[in-house]
Amino acid sequence: MVNIGKITRTHNLNGAVKVNSSFIRIKDLIGEKVLVENEKDTKILSIKNVKTVNEKMHILSFVEIKDINEAKDLIGFNIKIRDDLMPEINEDELYVEDLISFKVYDKNTYIGDVVDVLETAAHDILTVVDKDREVLIPYVEDVFIKNIDIKEKKIEVNLLEGML
């Protein structure tokens, strides 16, 4: 299962929700079943409709969710899809979620491992953790992300002073 987004709030009285997601082919999921989960609960829902607000914000309706009260219970849930619903990518490409467990270095100094990727309206953020620290690194190529070595599972970054 691949995490493609997070439900951030309700949208209307009919149970639609706003979803923060950078998944390019989200409209292709209409009619598909998805896993909606948080730390305490898991649901399988069918996507009824998708409207795109911008490249990172979408409005989704689910067949099973009939009103705003049911939709409120989904705020904060992650949406996951089956691997086979992911678009094909080239051998030298990867999804941002695939960066989890990559080692991160700043000027050849080990910073930590990627443990999570946070989706925000502006850009994704890598959560990098070492023994006693957590560093949030914006996933902005040519600014913070200098190089990604897929074979070595290594990311070279350029951190600004004060980010550590």
Backbone bond lengths (Angstrom), bond angles and torsions (degrees), N, CA, C in turn:
res aa  C-N    CA-C-N  psi(-1)  N-CA   C-N-CA  omega(-1)  CA-C   N-CA-C  phi
1 M - - - 1.458 - - 1.534 108.95 -
2 V 1.331 114.60 141.37 1.457 120.93 -177.94 1.524 108.83 -119.85
3 N 1.333 116.05 129.12 1.452 121.27 177.88 1.526 108.73 -75.56
4 I 1.338 117.12 123.50 1.468 119.79 -178.82 1.519 113.24 -114.17
5 G 1.320 118.54 -5.18 1.458 118.23 179.92 1.514 113.13 172.62
6 K 1.346 113.99 178.92 1.458 120.65 -177.82 1.524 109.35 -135.07
7 I 1.317 115.92 136.57 1.469 121.58 176.97 1.524 107.52 -77.77
8 T 1.338 115.96 122.46 1.463 119.78 -174.02 1.524 114.06 -103.39
9 R 1.360 117.23 -30.49 1.475 119.99 179.68 1.522 109.76 -170.53
10 T 1.318 115.19 172.96 1.455 119.72 177.07 1.525 108.85 -82.41
11 H 1.343 114.93 163.29 1.462 118.26 -179.93 1.525 113.39 -118.27
12 N 1.316 118.47 -41.10 1.463 119.76 -179.48 1.526 109.85 -148.13
13 L 1.323 115.81 -179.61 1.465 120.43 -177.59 1.524 112.88 -71.64
14 N 1.334 117.18 -16.73 1.465 121.53 -177.26 1.526 113.52 -85.01
15 G 1.329 118.52 2.49 1.455 120.60 174.54 1.518 115.80 98.92
16 A 1.320 118.34 6.92 1.470 120.02 176.42 1.529 109.05 -69.78
17 V 1.337 115.34 154.01 1.468 120.44 -179.78 1.523 109.58 -130.28
18 K 1.334 115.62 153.83 1.461 121.01 172.71 1.514 108.32 -92.25
19 V 1.334 114.90 135.67 1.454 121.40 -176.98 1.513 109.48 -125.43
20 N 1.322 116.11 128.96 1.457 122.27 174.31 1.520 106.53 -88.82
21 S 1.347 117.06 111.93 1.461 121.03 -177.17 1.521 110.21 -155.64
22 S 1.324 115.89 139.73 1.461 120.78 174.74 1.526 110.95 -104.26
23 F 1.341 117.05 12.85 1.460 121.73 179.26 1.530 108.66 -64.90
24 I 1.325 116.44 117.65 1.464 122.57 -171.08 1.527 112.85 -65.48
25 R 1.321 117.19 -38.41 1.460 120.10 -173.22 1.527 112.01 -105.03
26 I 1.314 116.31 42.48 1.466 120.40 -175.78 1.534 111.66 -63.76
27 K 1.332 117.86 -31.76 1.469 119.80 179.59 1.525 112.06 -67.60
28 D 1.323 117.26 -22.25 1.466 121.25 177.31 1.533 111.78 -69.95
29 L 1.327 117.16 -10.74 1.459 121.19 -177.62 1.528 113.19 -86.33
30 I 1.328 117.64 -4.72 1.468 119.98 178.08 1.525 108.47 -58.29
31 G 1.327 115.53 127.94 1.462 121.46 -178.19 1.523 113.95 90.89
32 E 1.328 117.70 -10.94 1.465 121.72 -179.51 1.532 110.76 -89.64
33 K 1.323 115.18 152.76 1.464 121.32 173.35 1.526 108.39 -88.54
34 V 1.326 115.84 138.83 1.460 122.18 178.40 1.522 109.01 -128.48
35 L 1.305 114.98 158.27 1.453 121.85 175.70 1.528 107.06 -95.18
36 V 1.318 116.78 127.43 1.459 121.99 178.41 1.520 105.86 -118.83
37 E 1.357 115.87 117.93 1.462 117.42 -173.98 1.520 113.22 -146.51
38 N 1.322 113.71 156.34 1.455 122.40 167.83 1.522 106.75 -132.24
39 E 1.316 118.14 -164.75 1.466 120.85 -176.36 1.523 112.26 -66.32
40 K 1.335 117.73 -25.91 1.456 121.00 -172.15 1.525 114.88 -108.61
41 D 1.330 118.22 -20.54 1.456 119.87 -170.47 1.523 111.50 -144.60
42 T 1.309 115.78 151.48 1.460 122.28 177.85 1.521 108.58 -136.61
43 K 1.339 116.10 135.51 1.460 121.41 177.94 1.521 108.73 -133.70
44 I 1.320 116.16 149.71 1.458 121.30 171.74 1.521 106.42 -108.31
45 L 1.343 115.86 119.64 1.464 121.43 -176.57 1.528 110.22 -125.98
46 S 1.325 115.94 153.68 1.465 121.90 177.37 1.519 109.12 -103.54
47 I 1.329 116.55 129.49 1.464 120.57 -179.94 1.527 108.87 -77.51
48 K 1.338 114.93 123.65 1.463 121.81 -178.56 1.522 111.59 -93.41
49 N 1.338 116.43 -40.44 1.455 120.36 -176.16 1.531 110.05 -154.77
50 V 1.334 115.95 151.11 1.463 122.47 177.35 1.519 108.38 -135.64
51 K 1.316 116.22 130.65 1.469 122.10 171.70 1.522 107.18 -124.43
52 T 1.323 116.08 132.44 1.455 120.18 -179.31 1.524 109.64 -93.43
53 V 1.333 116.36 126.34 1.468 122.69 176.57 1.519 108.73 -87.48
54 N 1.330 116.65 -50.65 1.461 123.64 173.19 1.526 107.22 -152.39
55 E 1.309 118.58 -174.35 1.465 119.65 -173.02 1.526 114.12 -64.54
56 K 1.322 118.18 -14.87 1.470 120.20 -179.59 1.530 113.55 -121.52
57 M 1.331 118.63 -1.61 1.466 120.92 -178.37 1.522 109.93 -128.78
58 H 1.335 115.24 130.13 1.455 121.54 -177.81 1.523 109.46 -135.24
59 I 1.326 115.77 154.95 1.457 121.80 174.98 1.526 106.76 -110.23
60 L 1.332 116.55 121.04 1.460 121.93 -178.67 1.519 110.35 -115.10
61 S 1.327 115.44 142.72 1.463 121.52 169.56 1.513 106.94 -117.64
62 F 1.321 114.97 143.09 1.454 121.66 178.41 1.529 108.93 -114.91
63 V 1.309 116.55 143.34 1.464 122.16 179.76 1.528 110.46 -56.36
64 E 1.318 117.15 -41.18 1.461 122.32 -173.12 1.538 114.17 -80.73
65 I 1.308 118.29 -15.08 1.475 121.80 -176.72 1.525 108.41 -99.88
66 K 1.330 116.52 114.58 1.472 121.67 -170.67 1.529 114.77 -102.34
67 D 1.350 117.79 -21.06 1.466 118.31 -176.68 1.526 111.24 -150.21
68 I 1.311 115.01 173.44 1.465 121.60 -175.72 1.526 112.04 -62.53
69 N 1.326 117.85 -32.92 1.467 120.22 -179.53 1.523 111.29 -65.14
70 E 1.326 117.31 -41.24 1.464 120.68 176.38 1.528 110.07 -67.67
71 A 1.335 116.58 -37.37 1.469 120.97 -179.72 1.522 111.35 -66.68
72 K 1.326 117.99 -37.17 1.469 121.52 179.61 1.518 111.58 -58.12
73 D 1.340 115.99 -34.31 1.467 120.17 -179.43 1.523 112.51 -67.03
74 L 1.349 117.86 -15.90 1.469 121.77 -177.66 1.530 113.49 -93.67
75 I 1.323 118.17 -7.03 1.462 120.61 -178.99 1.532 109.66 -59.76
76 G 1.335 115.39 129.13 1.456 121.61 -179.60 1.521 113.54 93.66
77 F 1.325 117.71 -8.79 1.467 121.08 179.01 1.520 110.33 -75.58
78 N 1.330 116.21 145.79 1.464 122.57 173.00 1.523 108.73 -90.08
79 I 1.327 115.82 149.22 1.460 121.49 176.60 1.521 107.36 -108.47
80 K 1.332 115.79 126.71 1.463 120.93 -179.54 1.523 109.48 -123.73
81 I 1.342 114.97 145.35 1.455 120.58 178.38 1.523 110.12 -123.61
82 R 1.321 115.51 162.41 1.461 120.65 176.24 1.524 109.41 -65.73
83 D 1.320 116.58 149.41 1.463 122.22 179.19 1.528 112.05 -57.07
84 D 1.337 117.44 -36.19 1.461 119.80 -176.67 1.530 113.31 -69.87
85 L 1.333 117.99 -10.53 1.461 121.15 176.40 1.531 112.46 -88.06
86 M 1.327 116.20 -6.98 1.459 120.45 178.49 1.525 109.39 -76.39
87 P 1.339 117.95 139.67 1.464 119.84 177.46 1.527 111.05 -64.66
88 E 1.323 115.58 150.03 1.466 121.10 176.73 1.531 109.46 -64.52
89 I 1.335 115.49 141.35 1.460 119.98 175.68 1.528 108.75 -129.54
90 N 1.314 115.68 160.59 1.459 120.71 179.05 1.523 110.92 -71.54
91 E 1.315 115.86 162.97 1.462 122.24 -178.82 1.529 112.23 -60.22
92 D 1.333 117.66 -32.47 1.465 121.23 -177.66 1.538 112.26 -94.05
93 E 1.330 117.27 12.20 1.458 121.68 177.53 1.521 109.10 -113.94
94 L 1.330 116.40 164.51 1.448 120.71 174.77 1.512 109.67 -155.97
95 Y 1.318 115.33 161.87 1.456 121.02 174.34 1.524 108.00 -84.08
96 V 1.323 116.55 152.04 1.465 120.37 -179.31 1.525 110.22 -56.30
97 E 1.335 117.34 -37.10 1.460 120.94 179.84 1.534 111.84 -61.76
98 D 1.351 116.44 -25.60 1.463 120.49 179.34 1.529 112.34 -68.45
99 L 1.314 117.76 -12.28 1.463 121.30 -179.37 1.531 112.72 -75.73
100 I 1.324 117.23 -10.54 1.462 120.09 178.45 1.530 108.52 -61.33
101 S 1.305 115.61 130.12 1.472 127.93 -177.69 1.524 113.00 89.19
102 F 1.346 118.31 -4.20 1.467 119.78 175.39 1.523 109.01 -67.21
103 K 1.325 117.09 147.17 1.463 123.69 175.73 1.531 108.35 -85.40
104 V 1.315 117.23 139.01 1.461 121.84 -176.55 1.530 109.28 -116.35
105 Y 1.345 114.30 133.10 1.471 121.59 -178.96 1.519 109.94 -129.08
106 D 1.327 115.38 141.66 1.464 122.59 173.14 1.523 106.56 -120.77
107 K 1.330 116.63 113.39 1.474 121.83 -177.49 1.533 110.79 51.38
108 N 1.331 116.82 49.09 1.465 125.52 179.03 1.528 114.61 65.65
109 T 1.330 118.00 10.90 1.461 122.00 175.80 1.523 108.35 -102.05
110 Y 1.327 115.76 125.39 1.466 121.00 -179.38 1.524 110.24 -65.25
111 I 1.343 116.30 127.09 1.464 121.93 179.60 1.524 110.44 -99.96
112 G 1.336 116.92 -42.28 1.459 121.59 -178.26 1.516 110.38 157.58
113 D 1.341 115.62 -169.26 1.460 122.31 179.03 1.518 109.72 -108.03
114 V 1.329 116.14 146.20 1.463 120.70 174.65 1.528 107.21 -72.28
115 V 1.342 116.92 123.18 1.459 121.27 -179.71 1.525 112.48 -112.08
116 D 1.344 116.49 -16.18 1.463 119.71 -179.18 1.516 109.01 -161.63
117 V 1.323 115.91 158.56 1.457 122.40 174.15 1.524 106.74 -125.91
118 L 1.318 115.98 116.57 1.463 121.46 179.87 1.519 109.09 -92.98
119 E 1.323 116.82 132.28 1.457 120.51 176.88 1.519 108.21 -95.75
120 T 1.328 116.29 126.20 1.457 121.52 175.48 1.518 108.04 -122.67
121 A 1.297 116.90 170.13 1.466 120.72 -179.15 1.525 111.47 -64.51
122 A 1.317 117.23 -31.59 1.469 120.19 -176.91 1.526 112.29 -85.03
123 H 1.334 117.71 -48.89 1.465 122.43 -177.40 1.519 108.77 -168.53
124 D 1.314 116.53 166.44 1.461 120.66 176.98 1.530 109.69 -75.21
125 I 1.321 115.54 155.39 1.465 121.43 179.29 1.524 108.09 -128.97
126 L 1.332 116.06 126.93 1.452 121.33 177.10 1.523 109.27 -83.74
127 T 1.326 116.43 129.69 1.458 121.19 173.39 1.520 106.59 -96.25
128 V 1.322 116.12 114.46 1.461 122.66 -175.96 1.523 107.74 -112.89
129 V 1.339 115.89 127.47 1.464 120.46 -175.89 1.518 110.07 -126.19
130 D 1.337 114.85 135.32 1.454 123.27 169.51 1.524 105.47 -118.28
131 K 1.296 118.60 -173.86 1.466 122.28 -174.58 1.522 113.52 -48.26
132 D 1.319 117.11 -51.76 1.466 119.64 -172.03 1.525 114.16 -124.45
133 R 1.334 117.29 19.37 1.467 117.54 179.08 1.521 110.63 -150.58
134 E 1.328 113.58 155.59 1.457 121.73 175.55 1.525 107.24 -126.73
135 V 1.331 115.98 131.41 1.464 121.08 -179.52 1.517 108.07 -123.18
136 L 1.326 116.83 131.35 1.458 122.08 176.03 1.525 108.02 -99.99
137 I 1.334 116.00 122.63 1.463 120.84 -175.75 1.525 108.99 -121.10
138 P 1.332 117.75 117.03 1.464 120.01 177.35 1.528 110.45 -60.55
139 Y 1.325 116.36 133.64 1.457 120.57 178.25 1.526 108.17 -84.59
140 V 1.328 114.70 79.87 1.464 122.30 178.65 1.526 106.38 -124.97
141 E 1.339 114.92 107.10 1.456 119.92 -177.58 1.524 110.43 -65.05
142 D 1.316 115.79 146.57 1.464 125.01 -179.89 1.524 113.22 69.16
143 V 1.331 118.04 -2.25 1.461 120.80 173.62 1.523 107.85 -113.00
144 F 1.335 117.05 -63.51 1.463 121.10 178.47 1.523 111.82 -103.48
145 I 1.320 117.66 -35.94 1.458 121.94 -178.45 1.521 108.63 -94.85
146 K 1.354 116.66 109.67 1.468 120.61 -178.29 1.519 111.85 -87.54
147 N 1.343 116.74 -42.81 1.461 119.50 -175.61 1.524 109.48 -157.42
148 I 1.336 115.37 144.33 1.463 121.59 174.42 1.517 107.38 -124.44
149 D 1.335 115.29 120.45 1.461 121.52 177.53 1.525 107.44 -103.77
150 I 1.338 115.89 102.87 1.460 121.03 -175.21 1.523 111.11 -65.23
151 K 1.328 116.95 -43.26 1.469 120.19 -177.94 1.523 112.35 -62.83
152 E 1.329 116.43 -42.74 1.469 121.46 -178.32 1.533 112.61 -86.20
153 K 1.349 116.60 -6.81 1.475 122.58 -176.33 1.531 110.24 53.61
154 K 1.326 114.09 53.29 1.465 121.34 -173.93 1.535 109.08 -132.94
155 I 1.334 115.53 138.94 1.466 122.10 176.89 1.517 108.04 -122.25
156 E 1.333 115.45 128.28 1.460 120.28 173.64 1.528 107.74 -101.19
157 V 1.330 115.46 128.23 1.470 120.10 -178.17 1.515 110.23 -121.58
158 N 1.305 114.77 166.57 1.456 122.71 175.78 1.523 106.79 -125.13
159 L 1.334 116.27 93.15 1.461 121.06 -177.32 1.521 111.39 -83.34
160 L 1.297 114.96 145.02 1.453 120.19 175.90 1.531 108.99 -82.58
161 E 1.306 115.80 156.56 1.458 120.29 177.93 1.516 109.72 -57.85
162 G 1.329 116.45 131.66 1.455 121.75 179.20 1.516 114.46 96.84
163 M 1.341 117.59 -8.05 1.464 119.32 179.93 1.525 112.32 -76.67
164 L 1.320 117.23 -21.39 1.472 120.03 178.86 1.506 111.55 -91.24
